[in-house]
């Protein structure tokens, strides 16, 4: 086996990053991922979607490897169809956090992702799924959300922006749960200390790889911990300004195959330009790979 390189592990977010707005993967992106595989590198999906919502995509890709799901709360083995690691959000803490948030900003609408490879996404009355192509089960009342162990709570507010809701949630519930913003209409509560970097580090270690081998792609603030962990972070043109500020480079948008643009350069033997990150304490990095 060839020695690991700075491009041995490619970690990609899904929504707003690898996938187009209609939840499809372009032919160009498929070809770029095939090039990664032929070079002996590994591709890891690192997504906020729970394992059951990722399984069809992995099957479509023919992937039998690992995936990091649920904002890092799950490491899923596609070949064995089982979770190698999973952490749940205490349901009493989740209810308490929701109460504190609503006391601060008024009524919010909530949904949950249940734990397990067959867990459901449950949504209470009034909650609208940000991705209508993803399946969800509507329950009659909020209390029904807590019937089984969960990995996270998803929140929507009828008036506040995602940034404002996330800031308010952190201010009153940050000691009870990790608050993330993972996409339009998607503010989430997950177990304290759990981020995409948590799951990515576990999956990479399982593969015998580390941050020095990893190039990560993302588009939202929930990808910041992953960028901080990886050797090189690539933000999409459509990315949130907070992520662009800490990225090593910005590629084209998800609609314009931005992930493929970088992978074609990396796995064509080119050298990655090393612009400085958005804040001075992040040193520039240069990555290369042999053709």
Secondary structure, 3 states (H helix, E strand, C coil): CCCCCCCCEEEECHHHHHCCCCCCCCHHHHHHHHHHHHCCCEEEEECCCCHHHHHHHHHHHCCCCEEEEHHHCEEEECCCCEEEEECCECHHHHHHHHHHHHHHHCCEEEEEEECCCCCCEEECCCCCCCCCCCCCEECCCHHHHHCCCEEEEEEEECCCCHHHHHHHHHHHHCCCCEEEEEECCEEEEECCCCCHHHHHHHHHHHCCCCHHHEEEEECCHHHHHHHHHCCEEEECCCCCHHHHCCCCEECCCHHHCHHHHHHHHHCCCCECCCCCCCCCCCCCCCCECCC
